[in-house]
Amino acid sequence: MSLGVIMLVHTGFDRAEQMVRHWAHAGCPVVVHVDSNVPVATYDAFSQSLADLVNVRFSARHRCEWGTWGLVAASQEAATLLLEDFPEVQHAFLASGTCLPLRPIAELQRYLDAHPDTDFIESATTADVPWTVGGLDRERFTLQFPFAWKKHRRLFDLFVKLQQALGYRRNIPDGIVPHMGSQWWCLTRQTLDAILRDPHRPTYDAYFRKVWIPDESYYQTLTRLHARIVESRSLTLAKFDYQGKPHIFFDDHAELLQRSKSFVARKIWHDAHLLYQTFPLPDDPLRADEEPNSGAVDRVFSQAVERRTLGRPGLYMQSRYPSSDRQTSIAAAPYAVLQGLDDVFPDFSAWLTRQTGAQVHGHLFAKDRAHFADESEVYRGGLSDNARLRDYNGKMFLTNLIWNGRDQHHCFQFGPADTQDIRWTLAKDTNASIWVVSGAWSIPLYDSGRSASEVRTEAARLQRIEDKFLRVLRSPDARARIKIMTLAQFIEAPMDVLQTIIDDIAGHRGNALKEVPKMPDLTGLPDFLQDLKNQGMHPFLTGDITVGNTQQTIPAVRRKPYVISGQ
Amino acid sequence: MAPPKTGLWHAYRLRWKRRRFLFRIWRKRNELTVSLDRTTKISSDAILAFATVRNEIVRLPHFLDYYRELGINHFLFVDNGSDDGTAAFLAQQSDVSLWTTTDSYRLSRFGMDWLGWLQWQYGNRHWCLTVDADELLTYPDAENRDLHALTTWLDDQGEASFGALMLDLYPKGSLGSATYQPGDDPTASLNWFDADNYRDQVHPYYHNLWIQGGVRERVFFADEPARAPTLNKTPLVRWSWRYAYVSSTHQILPTRLHDVFDLKGDSKVSGALLHTKFLPIVAAKSAEELTRGQHFQNTALYQDYHRRLTKNPDFWHEGSCRYEGPAQLVELGLMSKGRWV
């Protein structure tokens, strides 16, 4: 067999042994490098366990710490041994103890035979690809990194900043252009040999020794000097999260791995027994010539990551608590807050439900209890109507309600008689549409039949509270969609406003108003308001209501748009 | 709510608080009597479980099976004066070490001083799970991935702790009506929960995410929401002898360990503790609690709570959710996969 394997092992020796045997039984010579941090006894036991295999060698050991030169030195050592001891090897495959072949090795062999001159190594110039973690792409080649990133993060960062501030730059040796990519490659004998025997190798080695994470750039850069055909992708399926840490594959990824059609995958969880049983798949002539296709896996992983990390706005839970100054939307979905409309139209909620099909709640923040759409004591998700529970953390009450019912559009009535603690939350939430008919609280007072002198204090209180709310809504920090009109403006043309609200809630499904909510007779309202004024309480939020504009307005018929067809 | 305390002075005070806890743990070490010490069996990569129990013979058979399956290698129990054969049962288990005490549970900070001493001795460098006998930890993909998979991944990510929400499970119908035999899966008879009435805020002193709500608050604490049970926990920690739990596993010092939530809009991985308190035995247990008074600081309030529990109330309502497994809890947003894809 012309495929040789270099395997770097530092832990999980039982699985590593299984994998070495696997490659070796398929006829591939294997050179194993064991991290020199591994205790001698463990190493001896491991090498003993593989003593029966004739085509397995152990190379001299180096200290392999993440991101250090040791990993490159280890693979150089092992590659030299592989090329010397096994002259039949035409392709060298770099793997780790946690790499698992997904397809039969014969298929990989056949694939490589079909591409005898191709080096499979992911290799991109740093200028073009911003995929690295921590923003260090170009700079990993031009700065010094004396401190370990994992152990002395602060020193590492500080030293990087210092060099950036001073404008320090290392010289890159002549003739090479820094490239980076996955550290798992498969190179041809010719390329690998040329890299290892390059007369400038001491210069390159000395340079890369001080580059950060050289195992992602040493072969990736030098291959470009010697290769005949570079296929810039790795034959090993390895997924990294956005922090650059490798994803681990578990039993539940079996189907995904199968779909990827990749030859080898890493990292495999040590105890993923199902994966180790399933893979490599048995020979299948139908699949034998298929190209690896990791696109599906990429999509699944990135979708999953997005959905699970970013895609759940409006959710607050054990491990997600976005602080309010970092986000613009607070609740999970758009909702409408309607102030004053139910004062104008007594059966407004029922009417709005009929018109839009939305969940129309009553006064959710009423002082006595939360009036849910169905007037239940316990709403969906176990939300209680208890006012104390609600007011203990009104914001979470709201976000819970919207999160749990995010399949529907929610609307609720609000007013100056309600608990007001929620107002800043409403005003700052881009998901809120707030409609205010200011001064509408005067209608129930008028309707109560009590005289102006009796309701004067109450009217003053409601006006003061509503005014505060309006000031919040008009503040520059308010980000909700806000429409404020006075009672006078509203009753001038109520149908236009109602139509806009319905279009907003129901979207394109909003129909022309078939049915108009009933407005009470307001003929005495101007006198009532004048009485209030005479008592010294000016209801300035109602706007200027005169006798003429309190007549019930007849809805304008919404005409269907029509087109005059030409000719 | 007061703004969170921050700054160097606060950090320094917390540091001393932690030292005081450690001193207290050390001072109370003599309250424990070793009954069975099998701790020499603990290997260096073992995951340990710590629990204080009292008369839990009904729950323990399933508890042990469940956590063995999940990957716990050794259990360290403190038996606080059981008289129902709990100690004898535990002694028969080959992976259990057992200590006994008859001292006050309340004065031991609800068992945390005793467990703290065991953790101080045996927990160092191990992943340690600290739970009650009525708490079953679950997390995303728990069917396919054991605790070793989770902790290895957490190690990889540089995380030293794992958060979980307490999820109260209850039956449909009155609490006494459910049936349960020792060894049964309690989630079979307690298979309903409240999905979406949990309130989060940042704790002003310890800066943990403080979650309250759930069915107990809905039914028992509606008039005093501030006193409602705390539901956030950090039950799984890669232990160091310097660490100390504060109040149950809700808070831990140093505080970075209970920073198991994300403030930026991501979510970290988190799990849930299925709380099986409301098995049919709860009425009898509550009656006993009423006379013992060993639970929670504000005992007067909790007396009323226990009194009402003895009357087998019904928690179920139209909107209750039937428990289906970890994937459902992820979907509902009660736990999260974070980046653990």
Interface residues (C-beta under 8 A of the other chain):
Chain A: K239 D241 Y242 Q243 K245 P246 H247 I248 F250 D251 D252 W269 H270 D271 F301 A304 V305 R308 T309 L310 R312 P313 L315 Y316 M317 Q318 S319 R320 Y321 P322 S323 R326 Q327 S376 V378 Y379 R380 G381 G382 L383 S384 N386 R388 L389 Y392 N393 M396 F397 N400 W403 N404
Chain B: D141 N144 R145 D146 H148 A149 T152 W153 D156 Q157 G163 A164 L165 D194 A195 D196 N197 Y198 R199 D200 Q201 V202 L209 I211 G214 V215 E217 R218 A222 D223 E224 P225 A226 N232 V260 F261 D262 L263 K264 G265 D266 S267 K268 V269 S270 A272 H317 E318 G319 S320 C321 G333 L334 M335 S336 K337 G338 R339 V341
